[in-house]
Amino acid sequence: GFLPGIDFLSKNYQSMRSVKRDGNCFYRALLFGYLENLLVLRNSGDSASMELAEKERTRLIGTVKECFTQLVELGYPEFTIEVFYEEFLEVVQGIFDQTFDSLFHLFSSESGSAEYYTWFMRLLTAGFMRRDPQRFIPFLDDSHMDIESFCKSEVEPMGKECDQPQIIALTEYLGMSIEIAYLDGRAFNESEGLNSVIFPDEISKIVSPFKVHLLYRPGHYDILYK
């Protein structure tokens, strides 16, 4: 149930950050949570952690550059997607120049750069699914004949909610680790706590040195803090 689940959250997490309810919440929450963790690591004052943060930023930049090349190879027009790619790359490259407040402002500004980051996250998701269509076809319902049509109607348009295949695709593509706690009204077992799922489900596919924690409530994602 919801009330026991809320009580569990209050005992097991320090806080929650609400994310804008606009159908893009998963993509926005994942990227903000990732960049925030990167900033925490960089600002820790510990030399090993700072070095790890630099290494992780370099890894993601390389991954995103490779992804852009693959997107063009898939047929996405380079001229059209380049501006979104450059905005995304800029926020990752400049993350260590941000403060926590400025990062929050960057993501909360109406019609700002965050909209570009969010759509590029959608594009990365679609690209990964289109490169391995046979793997994701079992997730499709009868309204979609193939992965390309699914991506065009459910992944690429802004405002479309994110489901399991998109989560799998994006976290694997970027090597990001997330744990989603589900507060969705199902029966609550005190000894087990809230049902939670880690993505990617194979350790070998997780590259980032930290985990982003998200809360799912029907139709929406927020960020949790341990």
Salt bridges, closest charged atoms under 4 A:
ASP7 OD2 - LYS11 NZ 3.11
ASP22 OD2 - ARG28 NH2 3.17
GLU36 OE2 - ARG17 NH2 3.09
GLU54 OE2 - ARG42 NE 3.15
GLU54 OE1 - ARG57 NH2 3.08
GLU56 OE2 - ARG59 NH2 2.83
GLU110 OE1 - LYS20 NZ 3.26
GLU115 OE2 - ARG28 NH2 3.14
ASP141 OD1 - HIS144 ND1 3.26
GLU148 OE2 - LYS152 NZ 3.36
GLU154 OE2 - HIS144 NE2 3.57
GLU172 OE2 - ARG135 NH2 2.59
GLU172 OE2 - LYS205 NZ 3.44
GLU179 OE1 - LYS211 NZ 3.51
GLU179 OE1 - HIS213 ND1 3.99
ASP184 OD2 - ARG186 NH2 2.61
GLU202 OE2 - LYS205 NZ 3.50
ASP222 OD2 - ARG217 NH2 2.32
ASP222 OD1 - HIS220 NE2 2.87
